[in-house]
Amino acid sequence: MNPAESSVAVLLRYPAADDERAAESFAPRRRVEIARDRVEPRGDAKELRVALVGAGNIARWAHVPALKKIPGVKLAAVYSASGSRGKSYALRFGADYCASDYDEILRDESIDAVLIATRNQHHAAQALAALAAGKHVFVEKPMALTVDECRALARAVRESGKQLTVGFNRRFAPFYRELKSQLARRAGPAVVNCRVNSPGISGSYWMADPAIGGAILGEAVHFVDLMFWLLDSEPAAVSAYSLPTGGEGTVGENNVAASFRFADGSVANLTYCTVGSKTSAGERVEAFAEGLGLATEDFKRLAIKKGTLSARSRWWGEKGYAAQLESFVKSMREGRAPEVTVLDGARATIGCLALMDSARSSEPREIDLAAVMSDE
Ligand SMILES: NC(=O)c1ccc[n+]([C@@H]2O[C@H](COP(=O)([O-])OP(=O)(O)OC[C@H]3O[C@@H](n4cnc5c(N)ncnc54)[C@H](OP(=O)(O)O)[C@@H]3O)[C@@H](O)[C@H]2O)c1
């Protein structure tokens, strides 16, 4: 038996009679303590205590390993709807305890921030509850599935004074940062092309389900954010078509060709599909402006062409997950807004909703983020 396992104590606590929440539910609250020697943080910075919310793939292979490498940050707790998954993550990553009742995490005043990596339909509610409990929030994309959720989250960030950031990791990937800095020097509007092929998001895979936004809110949302960020200009309108919907097999809604117009006159195409073969290339982003041609592929290859000059570089597939977490920790410590804000999360969701509405109706849709977000 794993020595850490032997020190696990299962606490089944029943609500006290005077607990307001007891009136709502008499279900037992589950919390499992993971006993181990406490390691005090080095240096004089206050330890930042983070709870993982949702024990899934990206938490295991990206976020928690990256979090554990940041000095002075402690994975304090793991929430999972599944007691056994939560316990295995807490043991594996050295958390103090795990809980299958989210309120257990929210009531813990020692926890500074939550890292929400659950499935998409839970993000907004879990983020709202965390902000209301006075926690900073890192929430995976999409931040929200509806306009109302976007507005509620923007209000909650304002009223709580806490920070919320969204997992748009591409903004922290070296090649996309280089693409942005090249585009920042352009003299006029640009033409952008994003081609994304994600055959994994199909069939019975949970994210393919249009009832929870499908692959568009689930993944194409990255590229709605990326186009805005690369161009540094607000999306103003979208015109989109999808594959036929309602058939069996292929999920029509998840396969789209969409054209965006931006406030500065730039235009961008997003071709997003889930029907390719597993060996089709993943993502390719191209940008063209006066005398400038840029292309990046799968975080690994970048080509910059200026006039007759041409430069190419290759890299390992650095996707920006660790850099985004480091940046968020810094912004929490320094008490300043994160690089990706709640408004960025709202723009990407609202852009995707407009895209999907356009594809359904075969009509272009205006996008006016300021108007939508001011209408609270
Ligand atoms: N930024 C990016 O590049 C990126 C990449 C991948 C995913 N994501 C986002 O990250 C979030 C999590 O994605 P993921 O790929 O980690 O999904 P996942 O492995 O399915 O995990 C998502 C959640 O589902 C629950 N879960 C895990 N295994 C399960 C199982 N066998 N049966 C039922 N439920 C299970 C867990 O919540 P509980 O522990 O509470 O049950 C977990 O937090 C999503 O919002 C996704 O959009 C972002």
The ligand as a Gaussian input file, in Angstrom:
#p B3LYP/6-31G(d) Opt

LIG

0 1
 N       -6.943000      25.462000     -22.626000
 C       -6.834000      24.316000     -23.266000
 O       -6.044000      24.176000     -24.186000
 C       -7.678000      23.154000     -22.834000
 C       -7.347000      21.851000     -23.248000
 C       -8.154000      20.799000     -22.823000
 C       -9.252000      21.042000     -22.024000
 N       -9.553000      22.320000     -21.664000
 C      -10.732000      22.612000     -20.836000
 O      -10.493000      22.021000     -19.563000
 C      -11.691000      21.508000     -19.025000
 C      -11.488000      20.055000     -18.667000
 O      -11.173000      19.341000     -19.834000
 P      -10.505000      17.882000     -19.743000
 O       -9.981000      17.600000     -21.076000
 O       -9.643000      17.811000     -18.565000
 O      -11.815000      17.018000     -19.553000
 P      -12.053000      15.715000     -18.639000
 O      -10.815000      14.900000     -18.550000
 O      -13.281000      15.068000     -19.145000
 O      -12.301000      16.323000     -17.215000
 C      -13.330000      17.278000     -17.044000
 C      -14.077000      17.002000     -15.770000
 O      -14.891000      15.875000     -15.943000
 C      -14.898000      15.105000     -14.751000
 N      -14.396000      13.789000     -15.121000
 C      -13.118000      13.369000     -15.255000
 N      -13.073000      12.067000     -15.597000
 C      -14.358000      11.679000     -15.688000
 C      -14.968000      10.473000     -15.988000
 N      -14.260000       9.374000     -16.259000
 N      -16.331000      10.435000     -15.979000
 C      -17.058000      11.510000     -15.700000
 N      -16.530000      12.701000     -15.382000
 C      -15.204000      12.784000     -15.389000
 C      -13.987000      15.793000     -13.759000
 O      -14.805000      16.594000     -12.888000
 P      -15.093000      16.058000     -11.422000
 O      -13.756000      15.660000     -10.902000
 O      -15.732000      17.160000     -10.681000
 O      -16.022000      14.888000     -11.608000
 C      -13.160000      16.700000     -14.621000
 O      -12.794000      17.891000     -14.013000
 C      -12.752000      21.753000     -20.061000
 O      -13.460000      22.895000     -19.711000
 C      -11.991000      22.009000     -21.342000
 O      -12.686000      22.926000     -22.171000
 C       -8.777000      23.359000     -22.042000

